Amino acid sequence: MAKRRIGILTSGGDCPGLNACIRGVAKASYELFDAEIVGIQDGYRGLIQGQWREMERGEFSGILTLGGTILGTARTPYRNMRVIEEDEVNKVEEMKKNYKKMKLDCLVTLGGNGTHKTANLLAQEGLNVIGLPKTIDNDIYGTDVTFGFHTALDIATDVVDRIHTTANSHGRIMVIEIMGNKAGWLTLYAGLAGGADIILLPEVPYQEKYVLEAIRRRQEDGKRFTIIAIAEGAKNAQEGAMKKKEFRASRAEMPFSGVSYRLAHDIENELGCETRVVVPGHIQRGGSPSAYDRVLSTRFGTYAAQLIRDEDYGKTVALRGTQVVANALEDIAGKTKLVPSDSELITAGRMIGVSFGDE
């Protein structure tokens, strides 16, 4: 079989499983055909600036359990890809030029929604591209699960678990801010898994009065504490009715560093309850991938190698049910998988007494 020269980059935020997925692509490619792997540094920025190197087989050993990414990553927003900025660089043309300079047969991109939009742009420009869906937000359209999500879920759940003991000891209201700006999958799963009493999601705008009522009910039932899991992108009802521009302006003027601090302030003011905020932040996306993510990343990476072997480009790998499949990049780029308001998980939560702040 003809030689395949493959470029690999990781773009956007890091997450557990990136190295495991890189390993899967490389090792399977070496087994399936005569492969050469080119590592592109710091995502699309490296592709634009021509920062790359040929990699050796040994570099893909010992990285299965390693967090982060051996290739480095950077955020290069899709909205700016066709914008000529002060440096006068035509980003799209530079990426195409460097693709040819590296003599690539295919470019493999590991990333989230923005990464996939740029991958689709490059595919439309005539490059051979394959996407791999990573994000702790689990919000990529067309796949049931993204790699990185389960590890972040384990970490976020552990935070909720640990907060229970201190909340109970001190009789406090604890507001735990979990990552997820547009999609609330991580908060929803971690909230349910950790036994949160109130779960607030970007997709379900909350009303403060219902949050306060849920806390009062627990106090009347003799509960010493309340655990609130809130997504960083959660909105109240007023914000939920705003247009995007109006919402951004409102958040810019908000006198708090985040929605969790605003909510904690309001709870203390209205109920006089001692309230604390916990923000695990980037801890949720760091460290070694879970066993689940190691396996999923390996499955995704090896499937990408099969697509390369078959010269089946313009695709992104996905999990549907128990099967790894491929979606057309053009079918998933620019779409976000949000938590539906009638989600079975939300229904299950309501049935066990969890408040979502909307009723």
Secondary structure as a PSIPRED ss2 file (coil, helix, strand):
# PSIPRED VFORMAT (PSIPRED V4.0)

   1 M C   1.000  0.000  0.000
   2 A C   1.000  0.000  0.000
   3 K C   1.000  0.000  0.000
   4 R E   0.000  0.000  1.000
   5 R E   0.000  0.000  1.000
   6 I E   0.000  0.000  1.000
   7 G E   0.000  0.000  1.000
   8 I E   0.000  0.000  1.000
   9 L E   0.000  0.000  1.000
  10 T E   0.000  0.000  1.000
  11 S C   1.000  0.000  0.000
  12 G C   1.000  0.000  0.000
  13 G C   1.000  0.000  0.000
  14 D C   1.000  0.000  0.000
  15 C C   1.000  0.000  0.000
  16 P C   1.000  0.000  0.000
  17 G C   1.000  0.000  0.000
  18 L H   0.000  1.000  0.000
  19 N H   0.000  1.000  0.000
  20 A H   0.000  1.000  0.000
  21 C H   0.000  1.000  0.000
  22 I H   0.000  1.000  0.000
  23 R H   0.000  1.000  0.000
  24 G H   0.000  1.000  0.000
  25 V H   0.000  1.000  0.000
  26 A H   0.000  1.000  0.000
  27 K H   0.000  1.000  0.000
  28 A H   0.000  1.000  0.000
  29 S H   0.000  1.000  0.000
  30 Y H   0.000  1.000  0.000
  31 E H   0.000  1.000  0.000
  32 L H   0.000  1.000  0.000
  33 F C   1.000  0.000  0.000
  34 D C   1.000  0.000  0.000
  35 A E   0.000  0.000  1.000
  36 E E   0.000  0.000  1.000
  37 I E   0.000  0.000  1.000
  38 V E   0.000  0.000  1.000
  39 G E   0.000  0.000  1.000
  40 I E   0.000  0.000  1.000
  41 Q C   1.000  0.000  0.000
  42 D C   1.000  0.000  0.000
  43 G H   0.000  1.000  0.000
  44 Y H   0.000  1.000  0.000
  45 R H   0.000  1.000  0.000
  46 G H   0.000  1.000  0.000
  47 L H   0.000  1.000  0.000
  48 I H   0.000  1.000  0.000
  49 Q H   0.000  1.000  0.000
  50 G C   1.000  0.000  0.000
  51 Q C   1.000  0.000  0.000
  52 W E   0.000  0.000  1.000
  53 R E   0.000  0.000  1.000
  54 E E   0.000  0.000  1.000
  55 M C   1.000  0.000  0.000
  56 E C   1.000  0.000  0.000
  57 R H   0.000  1.000  0.000
  58 G H   0.000  1.000  0.000
  59 E H   0.000  1.000  0.000
  60 F H   0.000  1.000  0.000
  61 S C   1.000  0.000  0.000
  62 G C   1.000  0.000  0.000
  63 I C   1.000  0.000  0.000
  64 L C   1.000  0.000  0.000
  65 T C   1.000  0.000  0.000
  66 L C   1.000  0.000  0.000
  67 G C   1.000  0.000  0.000
  68 G C   1.000  0.000  0.000
  69 T C   1.000  0.000  0.000
  70 I C   1.000  0.000  0.000
  71 L C   1.000  0.000  0.000
  72 G C   1.000  0.000  0.000
  73 T C   1.000  0.000  0.000
  74 A C   1.000  0.000  0.000
  75 R C   1.000  0.000  0.000
  76 T C   1.000  0.000  0.000
  77 P C   1.000  0.000  0.000
  78 Y H   0.000  1.000  0.000
  79 R H   0.000  1.000  0.000
  80 N H   0.000  1.000  0.000
  81 M C   1.000  0.000  0.000
  82 R C   1.000  0.000  0.000
  83 V C   1.000  0.000  0.000
  84 I C   1.000  0.000  0.000
  85 E C   1.000  0.000  0.000
  86 E C   1.000  0.000  0.000
  87 D C   1.000  0.000  0.000
  88 E C   1.000  0.000  0.000
  89 V C   1.000  0.000  0.000
  90 N C   1.000  0.000  0.000
  91 K H   0.000  1.000  0.000
  92 V H   0.000  1.000  0.000
  93 E H   0.000  1.000  0.000
  94 E H   0.000  1.000  0.000
  95 M H   0.000  1.000  0.000
  96 K H   0.000  1.000  0.000
  97 K H   0.000  1.000  0.000
  98 N H   0.000  1.000  0.000
  99 Y H   0.000  1.000  0.000
 100 K H   0.000  1.000  0.000
 101 K H   0.000  1.000  0.000
 102 M C   1.000  0.000  0.000
 103 K C   1.000  0.000  0.000
 104 L C   1.000  0.000  0.000
 105 D C   1.000  0.000  0.000
 106 C E   0.000  0.000  1.000
 107 L E   0.000  0.000  1.000
 108 V E   0.000  0.000  1.000
 109 T E   0.000  0.000  1.000
 110 L E   0.000  0.000  1.000
 111 G E   0.000  0.000  1.000
 112 G C   1.000  0.000  0.000
 113 N H   0.000  1.000  0.000
 114 G H   0.000  1.000  0.000
 115 T H   0.000  1.000  0.000
 116 H H   0.000  1.000  0.000
 117 K H   0.000  1.000  0.000
 118 T H   0.000  1.000  0.000
 119 A H   0.000  1.000  0.000
 120 N H   0.000  1.000  0.000
 121 L H   0.000  1.000  0.000
 122 L H   0.000  1.000  0.000
 123 A H   0.000  1.000  0.000
 124 Q H   0.000  1.000  0.000
 125 E C   1.000  0.000  0.000
 126 G C   1.000  0.000  0.000
 127 L C   1.000  0.000  0.000
 128 N C   1.000  0.000  0.000
 129 V E   0.000  0.000  1.000
 130 I E   0.000  0.000  1.000
 131 G E   0.000  0.000  1.000
 132 L E   0.000  0.000  1.000
 133 P E   0.000  0.000  1.000
 134 K E   0.000  0.000  1.000
 135 T C   1.000  0.000  0.000
 136 I C   1.000  0.000  0.000
 137 D C   1.000  0.000  0.000
 138 N C   1.000  0.000  0.000
 139 D C   1.000  0.000  0.000
 140 I E   0.000  0.000  1.000
 141 Y C   1.000  0.000  0.000
 142 G C   1.000  0.000  0.000
 143 T C   1.000  0.000  0.000
 144 D C   1.000  0.000  0.000
 145 V C   1.000  0.000  0.000
 146 T C   1.000  0.000  0.000
 147 F E   0.000  0.000  1.000
 148 G C   1.000  0.000  0.000
 149 F H   0.000  1.000  0.000
 150 H H   0.000  1.000  0.000
 151 T H   0.000  1.000  0.000
 152 A H   0.000  1.000  0.000
 153 L H   0.000  1.000  0.000
 154 D H   0.000  1.000  0.000
 155 I H   0.000  1.000  0.000
 156 A H   0.000  1.000  0.000
 157 T H   0.000  1.000  0.000
 158 D H   0.000  1.000  0.000
 159 V H   0.000  1.000  0.000
 160 V H   0.000  1.000  0.000
 161 D H   0.000  1.000  0.000
 162 R H   0.000  1.000  0.000
 163 I H   0.000  1.000  0.000
 164 H H   0.000  1.000  0.000
 165 T H   0.000  1.000  0.000
 166 T H   0.000  1.000  0.000
 167 A H   0.000  1.000  0.000
 168 N H   0.000  1.000  0.000
 169 S H   0.000  1.000  0.000
 170 H H   0.000  1.000  0.000
 171 G C   1.000  0.000  0.000
 172 R C   1.000  0.000  0.000
 173 I E   0.000  0.000  1.000
 174 M E   0.000  0.000  1.000
 175 V E   0.000  0.000  1.000
 176 I E   0.000  0.000  1.000
 177 E E   0.000  0.000  1.000
 178 I E   0.000  0.000  1.000
 179 M C   1.000  0.000  0.000
 180 G C   1.000  0.000  0.000
 181 N C   1.000  0.000  0.000
 182 K C   1.000  0.000  0.000
 183 A C   1.000  0.000  0.000
 184 G C   1.000  0.000  0.000
 185 W H   0.000  1.000  0.000
 186 L H   0.000  1.000  0.000
 187 T H   0.000  1.000  0.000
 188 L H   0.000  1.000  0.000
 189 Y H   0.000  1.000  0.000
 190 A H   0.000  1.000  0.000
 191 G H   0.000  1.000  0.000
 192 L H   0.000  1.000  0.000
 193 A H   0.000  1.000  0.000
 194 G H   0.000  1.000  0.000
 195 G C   1.000  0.000  0.000
 196 A C   1.000  0.000  0.000
 197 D C   1.000  0.000  0.000
 198 I E   0.000  0.000  1.000
 199 I E   0.000  0.000  1.000
 200 L E   0.000  0.000  1.000
 201 L E   0.000  0.000  1.000
 202 P C   1.000  0.000  0.000
 203 E C   1.000  0.000  0.000
 204 V E   0.000  0.000  1.000
 205 P C   1.000  0.000  0.000
 206 Y E   0.000  0.000  1.000
 207 Q C   1.000  0.000  0.000
 208 E H   0.000  1.000  0.000
 209 K H   0.000  1.000  0.000
 210 Y H   0.000  1.000  0.000
 211 V H   0.000  1.000  0.000
 212 L H   0.000  1.000  0.000
 213 E H   0.000  1.000  0.000
 214 A H   0.000  1.000  0.000
 215 I H   0.000  1.000  0.000
 216 R H   0.000  1.000  0.000
 217 R H   0.000  1.000  0.000
 218 R H   0.000  1.000  0.000
 219 Q H   0.000  1.000  0.000
 220 E H   0.000  1.000  0.000
 221 D C   1.000  0.000  0.000
 222 G C   1.000  0.000  0.000
 223 K C   1.000  0.000  0.000
 224 R C   1.000  0.000  0.000
 225 F C   1.000  0.000  0.000
 226 T E   0.000  0.000  1.000
 227 I E   0.000  0.000  1.000
 228 I E   0.000  0.000  1.000
 229 A E   0.000  0.000  1.000
 230 I E   0.000  0.000  1.000
 231 A E   0.000  0.000  1.000
 232 E C   1.000  0.000  0.000
 233 G C   1.000  0.000  0.000
 234 A C   1.000  0.000  0.000
 235 K C   1.000  0.000  0.000
 236 N E   0.000  0.000  1.000
 237 A H   0.000  1.000  0.000
 238 Q H   0.000  1.000  0.000
 239 E H   0.000  1.000  0.000
 240 G H   0.000  1.000  0.000
 241 A C   1.000  0.000  0.000
 242 M C   1.000  0.000  0.000
 243 K C   1.000  0.000  0.000
 244 K H   0.000  1.000  0.000
 245 K H   0.000  1.000  0.000
 246 E H   0.000  1.000  0.000
 247 F H   0.000  1.000  0.000
 248 R H   0.000  1.000  0.000
 249 A H   0.000  1.000  0.000
 250 S H   0.000  1.000  0.000
 251 R H   0.000  1.000  0.000
 252 A H   0.000  1.000  0.000
 253 E H   0.000  1.000  0.000
 254 M C   1.000  0.000  0.000
 255 P C   1.000  0.000  0.000
 256 F C   1.000  0.000  0.000
 257 S C   1.000  0.000  0.000
 258 G C   1.000  0.000  0.000
 259 V H   0.000  1.000  0.000
 260 S H   0.000  1.000  0.000
 261 Y H   0.000  1.000  0.000
 262 R H   0.000  1.000  0.000
 263 L H   0.000  1.000  0.000
 264 A H   0.000  1.000  0.000
 265 H H   0.000  1.000  0.000
 266 D H   0.000  1.000  0.000
 267 I H   0.000  1.000  0.000
 268 E H   0.000  1.000  0.000
 269 N H   0.000  1.000  0.000
 270 E H   0.000  1.000  0.000
 271 L H   0.000  1.000  0.000
 272 G C   1.000  0.000  0.000
 273 C C   1.000  0.000  0.000
 274 E C   1.000  0.000  0.000
 275 T E   0.000  0.000  1.000
 276 R E   0.000  0.000  1.000
 277 V E   0.000  0.000  1.000
 278 V E   0.000  0.000  1.000
 279 V C   1.000  0.000  0.000
 280 P C   1.000  0.000  0.000
 281 G H   0.000  1.000  0.000
 282 H H   0.000  1.000  0.000
 283 I H   0.000  1.000  0.000
 284 Q H   0.000  1.000  0.000
 285 R H   0.000  1.000  0.000
 286 G C   1.000  0.000  0.000
 287 G C   1.000  0.000  0.000
 288 S C   1.000  0.000  0.000
 289 P C   1.000  0.000  0.000
 290 S C   1.000  0.000  0.000
 291 A H   0.000  1.000  0.000
 292 Y H   0.000  1.000  0.000
 293 D H   0.000  1.000  0.000
 294 R H   0.000  1.000  0.000
 295 V H   0.000  1.000  0.000
 296 L H   0.000  1.000  0.000
 297 S H   0.000  1.000  0.000
 298 T H   0.000  1.000  0.000
 299 R H   0.000  1.000  0.000
 300 F H   0.000  1.000  0.000
 301 G H   0.000  1.000  0.000
 302 T H   0.000  1.000  0.000
 303 Y H   0.000  1.000  0.000
 304 A H   0.000  1.000  0.000
 305 A H   0.000  1.000  0.000
 306 Q H   0.000  1.000  0.000
 307 L H   0.000  1.000  0.000
 308 I H   0.000  1.000  0.000
 309 R H   0.000  1.000  0.000
 310 D C   1.000  0.000  0.000
 311 E C   1.000  0.000  0.000
 312 D C   1.000  0.000  0.000
 313 Y C   1.000  0.000  0.000
 314 G C   1.000  0.000  0.000
 315 K E   0.000  0.000  1.000
 316 T E   0.000  0.000  1.000
 317 V E   0.000  0.000  1.000
 318 A E   0.000  0.000  1.000
 319 L E   0.000  0.000  1.000
 320 R E   0.000  0.000  1.000
 321 G C   1.000  0.000  0.000
 322 T C   1.000  0.000  0.000
 323 Q E   0.000  0.000  1.000
 324 V E   0.000  0.000  1.000
 325 V E   0.000  0.000  1.000
 326 A E   0.000  0.000  1.000
 327 N E   0.000  0.000  1.000
 328 A E   0.000  0.000  1.000
 329 L H   0.000  1.000  0.000
 330 E H   0.000  1.000  0.000
 331 D H   0.000  1.000  0.000
 332 I H   0.000  1.000  0.000
 333 A C   1.000  0.000  0.000
 334 G C   1.000  0.000  0.000
 335 K C   1.000  0.000  0.000
 336 T E   0.000  0.000  1.000
 337 K C   1.000  0.000  0.000
 338 L C   1.000  0.000  0.000
 339 V C   1.000  0.000  0.000
 340 P C   1.000  0.000  0.000
 341 S C   1.000  0.000  0.000
 342 D C   1.000  0.000  0.000
 343 S C   1.000  0.000  0.000
 344 E H   0.000  1.000  0.000
 345 L H   0.000  1.000  0.000
 346 I H   0.000  1.000  0.000
 347 T H   0.000  1.000  0.000
 348 A H   0.000  1.000  0.000
 349 G H   0.000  1.000  0.000
 350 R H   0.000  1.000  0.000
 351 M H   0.000  1.000  0.000
 352 I C   1.000  0.000  0.000
 353 G C   1.000  0.000  0.000
 354 V C   1.000  0.000  0.000
 355 S E   0.000  0.000  1.000
 356 F C   1.000  0.000  0.000
 357 G C   1.000  0.000  0.000
 358 D C   1.000  0.000  0.000
 359 E C   1.000  0.000  0.000
